Amino acid sequence: MARTLDPAVHAVRRDVFVDAAQRLIQAKGYEQMSVQDVLDEAGASKGAFYHYFDSKSALLDGVIQRMVTDALEALQPIVTDPNRSAVDKLNGLFAGMASWKAQRKELLLAVLRVWLSDDNAIVRDKFRRGAVANLTPVFTTIIRQGMAESSFTVTAADHAARVLVSLMLGANEHAGDLYVARQAGQMPFELIEGALAAYPEALERILGAPPESLRMIDSKVLHEWYG
C-alpha cells in the first residue's frame, strides 16, 4: 500500500529548510551558503533535503516564494478594508510593500546580490509567473472597485490588472538595477528619483486615475535605500 502523505506535515518539514536557508542567506549570502550549511542549520539529513528540493537553486526559489506569500498576507487587510477607496487601497499597498521591504532590508539585499545574476534567470522567470498569478486577482478586485467609484476608466479590470502587475514587477527589477548602480557610484540620486517617478505616472495613465493620485515610493523611502 502506498504511503499517505500528510500535506500539513510535508509543509512544516519543508519550511524547516526554507527557514534555515533564509537565516543563512541573511547571515552569509546565498553564494557562500552550501547545502551542507543548510543541513547543519536545520539539523537534517541530505536525503531529507532532496526529498523537498532538487537543488540549492530550488531552495532559493522556496525562500522567494515564502517572501511573496508573507507579503501578500501582510497586505491583505488593506485590500479587504471596506472603508478605503480604490485609490487609497493602491497607495496603501504601495506603502505597505515599502514597509515590508524595509523590515527585511538585509535579507532582500542578500537575495538581490544573486537575484540579478544570469545563473538565476530561471528562478526570476518562475517568480514573475508566480507573482502575476498571485497579484493579478488582488489588483483586479481593486480596479473593479475603482471603476465603480469612477476613479478608474479602464474597460476590463482583469486585463488592466495584469498590465499593472507587469509594470510593478518591471519597476521592482529596475529599482534593483538602480540600487546596484548606486552602490557602485554610477548613479546620481536625482536620476534614480526621476527614473522611479515615471512608474506611478504610467500607472495613472493606464488606469485613468487622477494625476498625482498614486504614490509608489515616497522621498523618505528613496533616501533610506538610495541616499
C-alpha positions as CSV (number, residue, x, y, z in Angstrom):
1,M,0.0,0.0,0.0
2,A,1.3,3.4,-0.9
3,R,2.2,5.7,2.0
4,T,-0.3,8.5,2.5
5,L,1.3,12.0,2.6
6,D,0.0,14.5,5.1
7,P,0.2,17.9,3.3
8,A,0.4,19.8,6.6
9,V,3.3,17.7,7.9
10,H,5.0,18.0,4.5
11,A,4.7,21.8,4.5
12,V,6.1,22.0,8.1
13,R,9.1,19.9,7.3
14,R,9.8,21.8,4.0
15,D,9.6,25.1,5.9
16,V,12.4,23.9,8.2
17,F,14.8,24.1,5.2
18,V,13.3,27.4,4.0
19,D,13.7,28.9,7.5
20,A,17.3,27.7,7.7
21,A,18.2,29.0,4.2
22,Q,16.6,32.4,5.0
23,R,18.8,32.7,8.1
24,L,21.9,31.7,6.2
25,I,21.3,33.9,3.2
26,Q,20.9,36.9,5.5
27,A,24.0,36.0,7.6
28,K,26.5,34.9,4.9
29,G,24.9,35.3,1.5
30,Y,23.4,32.8,-1.0
31,E,26.6,32.2,-2.9
32,Q,28.6,31.4,0.3
33,M,25.8,29.1,1.6
34,S,26.2,25.4,0.8
35,V,23.6,22.7,1.0
36,Q,25.7,21.2,3.9
37,D,25.3,24.5,5.7
38,V,21.6,24.2,5.4
39,L,21.6,20.7,6.6
40,D,23.7,21.7,9.7
41,E,21.4,24.7,10.4
42,A,18.3,22.6,10.0
43,G,19.7,19.5,11.8
44,A,18.6,17.3,8.9
45,S,20.0,14.7,6.5
46,K,20.9,15.1,2.9
47,G,18.2,12.6,2.0
48,A,15.5,14.7,3.8
49,F,16.7,17.8,1.9
50,Y,16.5,16.2,-1.5
51,H,13.0,14.9,-0.7
52,Y,11.8,18.5,-0.8
53,F,14.3,20.3,-3.0
54,D,16.2,19.0,-6.0
55,S,18.9,21.7,-5.8
56,K,20.2,24.8,-4.0
57,S,18.6,26.9,-6.7
58,A,15.2,25.3,-5.9
59,L,15.7,26.2,-2.3
60,L,16.3,29.8,-3.2
61,D,13.0,29.6,-5.2
62,G,11.4,28.4,-2.0
63,V,12.7,31.3,0.0
64,I,11.5,33.8,-2.6
65,Q,8.0,32.2,-2.7
66,R,7.9,32.4,1.1
67,M,8.6,36.1,0.9
68,V,5.9,36.7,-1.7
69,T,3.4,34.7,0.4
70,D,4.3,36.6,3.6
71,A,4.0,40.0,1.8
72,L,0.5,39.1,0.4
73,E,-0.7,38.0,3.9
74,A,0.6,41.2,5.5
75,L,-1.2,43.4,2.8
76,Q,-4.5,41.5,2.8
77,P,-6.1,43.8,5.5
78,I,-5.6,46.8,3.2
79,V,-7.2,45.0,0.3
80,T,-10.3,44.0,2.3
81,D,-10.8,47.2,4.2
82,P,-14.4,48.4,3.4
83,N,-13.6,52.0,4.4
84,R,-10.8,52.5,1.8
85,S,-11.4,53.8,-1.7
86,A,-9.7,52.1,-4.6
87,V,-7.0,54.8,-4.8
88,D,-6.4,54.6,-1.1
89,K,-6.0,50.8,-1.4
90,L,-3.5,51.1,-4.1
91,N,-1.5,53.7,-2.2
92,G,-1.9,51.6,1.0
93,L,-0.5,48.6,-0.9
94,F,2.5,50.6,-2.2
95,A,3.2,51.9,1.3
96,G,2.7,48.5,2.8
97,M,5.1,46.9,0.4
98,A,7.7,49.6,1.1
99,S,7.4,49.0,4.9
100,W,7.5,45.2,4.5
101,K,10.7,45.5,2.4
102,A,12.3,48.0,4.9
103,Q,11.7,45.5,7.7
104,R,13.6,42.8,5.7
105,K,16.2,45.0,4.1
106,E,19.2,42.8,5.0
107,L,17.6,39.7,3.6
108,L,16.4,41.4,0.5
109,L,19.8,42.9,-0.2
110,A,21.4,39.4,0.3
111,V,18.9,37.9,-2.2
112,L,19.4,40.8,-4.6
113,R,23.1,40.1,-5.0
114,V,22.4,36.7,-6.6
115,W,18.9,37.5,-8.0
116,L,20.3,39.6,-10.8
117,S,22.9,37.0,-12.0
118,D,22.4,35.1,-15.2
119,D,22.5,31.8,-13.3
120,N,19.2,32.6,-11.7
121,A,17.3,33.6,-14.9
122,I,15.0,30.6,-14.5
123,V,14.3,31.4,-10.9
124,R,13.4,35.0,-11.9
125,D,11.1,33.8,-14.6
126,K,9.3,31.4,-12.2
127,F,9.0,34.3,-9.7
128,R,7.4,36.6,-12.3
129,R,4.9,34.0,-13.4
130,G,4.0,33.2,-9.8
131,A,3.7,36.9,-8.9
132,V,1.5,37.6,-11.9
133,A,-0.8,34.6,-10.9
134,N,-1.0,35.7,-7.2
135,L,-1.2,39.5,-7.6
136,T,-3.5,39.9,-10.7
137,P,-6.6,38.8,-8.8
138,V,-5.8,41.2,-6.0
139,F,-5.5,44.2,-8.3
140,T,-8.4,43.1,-10.4
141,T,-10.6,43.5,-7.3
142,I,-9.3,46.9,-6.5
143,I,-9.6,48.1,-10.1
144,R,-13.2,46.9,-10.3
145,Q,-13.9,49.0,-7.2
146,G,-12.2,52.0,-8.7
147,M,-14.3,51.6,-11.9
148,A,-17.5,51.5,-9.7
149,E,-16.3,54.7,-7.9
150,S,-15.4,56.3,-11.3
151,S,-11.8,56.7,-10.1
152,F,-10.5,54.5,-13.0
153,T,-11.6,54.4,-16.6
154,V,-10.3,51.1,-17.9
155,T,-12.6,48.8,-19.9
156,A,-11.5,45.5,-18.5
157,A,-10.3,45.2,-14.9
158,D,-8.6,41.8,-15.3
159,H,-6.6,42.9,-18.3
160,A,-5.6,46.2,-16.7
161,A,-4.6,44.3,-13.5
162,R,-2.2,42.1,-15.4
163,V,-0.7,45.1,-17.1
164,L,-0.4,46.8,-13.8
165,V,1.3,43.8,-12.2
166,S,3.7,43.5,-15.1
167,L,4.6,47.2,-14.7
168,M,5.2,46.8,-11.0
169,L,7.4,43.8,-11.5
170,G,9.4,45.8,-14.0
171,A,9.7,48.7,-11.6
172,N,10.9,46.3,-8.9
173,E,13.6,44.9,-11.2
174,H,14.6,48.4,-12.3
175,A,14.8,49.5,-8.7
176,G,17.2,46.6,-8.1
177,D,19.4,47.6,-11.0
178,L,19.5,51.2,-9.8
179,Y,20.5,50.1,-6.3
180,V,23.4,48.2,-7.7
181,A,24.5,51.1,-9.9
182,R,24.1,53.5,-6.9
183,Q,26.3,51.3,-4.7
184,A,28.9,51.2,-7.5
185,G,28.9,55.1,-7.6
186,Q,27.5,55.1,-11.1
187,M,24.1,56.7,-10.5
188,P,23.3,60.1,-9.0
189,F,20.3,60.2,-6.6
190,E,18.5,62.7,-8.8
191,L,18.5,60.3,-11.8
192,I,17.2,57.5,-9.6
193,E,14.4,59.7,-8.3
194,G,13.4,60.7,-11.8
195,A,13.5,57.1,-13.1
196,L,11.3,55.7,-10.4
197,A,8.9,58.7,-10.6
198,A,7.9,57.6,-14.1
199,Y,6.2,54.4,-12.8
200,P,3.3,56.0,-10.8
201,E,2.7,58.4,-13.7
202,A,2.4,55.4,-16.1
203,L,0.1,53.6,-13.7
204,E,-2.2,56.6,-13.5
205,R,-2.4,56.8,-17.3
206,I,-3.1,53.0,-17.6
207,L,-5.9,53.2,-15.0
208,G,-7.2,56.6,-16.0
209,A,-6.6,57.8,-12.4
210,P,-6.4,61.5,-11.5
211,P,-2.9,62.9,-12.0
212,E,-0.6,62.6,-8.9
213,S,-3.1,60.4,-7.1
214,L,-0.8,57.4,-6.9
215,R,2.3,57.3,-4.8
216,M,4.5,54.2,-5.2
217,I,7.6,55.4,-3.3
218,D,7.9,58.5,-1.1
219,S,11.0,60.6,-0.7
220,K,11.9,59.2,2.7
221,V,11.9,55.6,1.4
222,L,14.0,56.6,-1.6
223,H,16.6,58.2,0.7
224,E,16.7,55.2,3.0
225,W,17.6,52.9,0.1
226,Y,19.5,55.1,-2.2
227,G,20.6,58.1,-0.2
